[in-house]
Amino acid sequence: MLNKIQITITKSASKAIQQLLPKILKVNFINGGCAGLKWQLSVSDEKLPKYEKIKIDDCIILIHEEYTHIPFQIDYIQNLMASEFVLKISTNASCRCGISVSRRQYV
């Protein structure tokens, strides 16, 4: 099966991901959110079963093999209130809150 991975990483996210080394940023989608699936980011020490290891611009991320076809961008935002990774879903199937994507379109 040929995956068409459509994941991009901003420069600020790239710097933040590289500071995590040797840990790896893990992207997952779980049931929930107003559209059916919500994204979740965490940090992992190793490659996990059923997760693909993807290298983008000297950054390594893990994503569950079931969701490699969802187009998104990883960004890192810093302001007075917080510093955090965010996922920007690149589709009309995402909701207005920004943390959910339509299950019907991707599963």
Secondary structure, 3 states (H helix, E strand, C coil): CCCCCCEEECHHHHHHHHHHCCCEEEEEEEECCCCEEEEEEEEECCCCCCEEEEEECCEEEEEEHHHCCCCEEEEEEECCCCEEEEEEECCCCECCCCCEEEHHHHC
